[in-house]
Amino acid sequence: MTATAGADVDADAHRSRLAPNYAPLPVQLAWASGAWARDVRGRAYIDMLAGYSSLNFGHRHPALVAAAHAQLDRLTLSSRAFGHDLLEPFADALARLAAPAVRGDEPLVLPMNTGAEAVETAIKAARKWGYDVRGVAPERATIIVADGNFHGRTTTIVSFSTDDQARDGFGPFTPGFKVVPYADAEALRAAVDETTVAVLLEPVQGEQGVVVPPPDYLPAVRAICDDAGVLLIADEIQSGLGRTGTTFACELWDVQPDLMTLGKALGGGIVPVSAVVGREDVLEVLSPGTHGSTFGGNPLACAVGLAVVELLEGGTMQARARALGAHLHSRLATMASAGLIERSRGVGLWAGIDVDPGHLTGRELCERLLERGVLAKDTHGSTIRLAPPITIDEQDLDLALDRLGQALC
Ligand SMILES: *Cc1c(COP(=O)(O)O)cnc(C)c1O
């Protein structure tokens, strides 16, 4: 409808004032706890998306909410112009959690806010390291990325997206990126040259539909990077922090990246918190004044981030993701043999499901799931992703999968 002067007041009141860059499912959430959410009418839903893995520990995890509440009563923002009493403890805790999974004995932490900012930070660090340390010719640094990647929405990041919708109309693009097929180590090896400073990959491609590479891929990428003396940057923003049954997805293949980007679940579903974690000799190229963020590492973010690290330290979340994940994948395999879905894949408590495109689009399936009290989201085409909170009860997971079975009939 076109708005005209004197148009019907009621109709006007219903016209959204939101820019249309999303097409949300028709539900208005008003409350949530654990794996359950309620809408404004009080209808209950099982959350099988978990904020794209931002809610790995469920909605309003008591330890995370308590940490946030306590911090709200004390200090919320300092800016990095000053220090505050949780900045070093947060960096120490996150470095300790990441140390076994990343190169370098004493990793550094660079806190930011959103995932895209962490990726931008890693790109800047890799380029500067390439010029300052590797001696790459000025303005020539390239970073190799994979087809089907998702690393965020900034102009630089969409410059190397292979999703037309994400790119079209947003040029001119940032040069210095080379795209190779995902899970093809030889193509990657062939793309490396004297300008290469880094390879940037998702160890599991989440937005692409939870695509898990073959077991020899990441080790081969690590070897190629070592041979060429270039950095391996693992984007663990969606795959990290327990989702795959390990703390970080790269641990599934015993591969240590030089840098990793973290985000999503690092903020516990409460505040945006992201970070780049990795080799001291790489991150230390970012000397004072070369990079920053007004909100990065703020006290509230650090309080929540610290509590998130504590939840992961014991390994019980990771074990739970493995156990529930095994159950999830066996139930999906049964659905595939019954012909309800075409195939499923994934690792830990994380699955991509392809349905018959002649039968249903992913969007239609998600609408049917919504009617049955399940929140899920298509990734693209006829693929949906399941990533419930790791804290979900097994009965609730089963209930969601029963409803998925019904929605597919
Ligand atoms: C979500 C995501 C990002 C971007 O994070 P934002 O917080 O939305 O900027 C980057 N990389 C991966 C792998 C992601 O899943």
The ligand as an SDF file (V2000), in Angstrom:
LIG
                    3D

 15 15  0  0  0  0  0  0  0  0999 V2000
   27.2590  -14.7580   12.4220 C   0  0  0  0  0  0  0  0  0  0  0  0
   28.6010  -14.9410   11.8260 C   0  0  0  0  0  0  0  0  0  0  0  0
   29.4280  -13.8460   11.5750 C   0  0  0  0  0  0  0  0  0  0  0  0
   28.9840  -12.4150   11.7690 C   0  0  0  0  0  0  0  0  0  0  0  0
   28.6230  -12.1300   13.0680 O   0  0  0  0  0  0  0  0  0  0  0  0
   27.7580  -10.7960   13.3780 P   0  0  0  0  0  0  0  0  0  0  0  0
   27.7590  -10.7290   14.8800 O   0  0  0  0  0  0  0  0  0  0  0  0
   26.3940  -11.0150   12.8060 O   0  0  0  0  0  0  0  0  0  0  0  0
   28.4650   -9.6720   12.7590 O   0  0  0  0  0  0  0  0  0  0  0  0
   30.6880  -14.0940   11.0820 C   0  0  0  0  0  0  0  0  0  0  0  0
   31.1110  -15.3500   10.8500 N   0  0  0  0  0  0  0  0  0  0  0  0
   30.3440  -16.4230   11.0810 C   0  0  0  0  0  0  0  0  0  0  0  0
   30.8770  -17.7940   10.8160 C   0  0  0  0  0  0  0  0  0  0  0  0
   29.0500  -16.2620   11.5670 C   0  0  0  0  0  0  0  0  0  0  0  0
   28.2590  -17.3120   11.7580 O   0  0  0  0  0  0  0  0  0  0  0  0
  1  2  1  0
  2  3  1  0
  2 14  2  0
  3  4  1  0
  3 10  2  0
  4  5  1  0
  5  6  1  0
  6  7  2  0
  6  8  1  0
  6  9  1  0
 10 11  1  0
 11 12  2  0
 12 13  1  0
 12 14  1  0
 14 15  1  0
M  END
$$$$
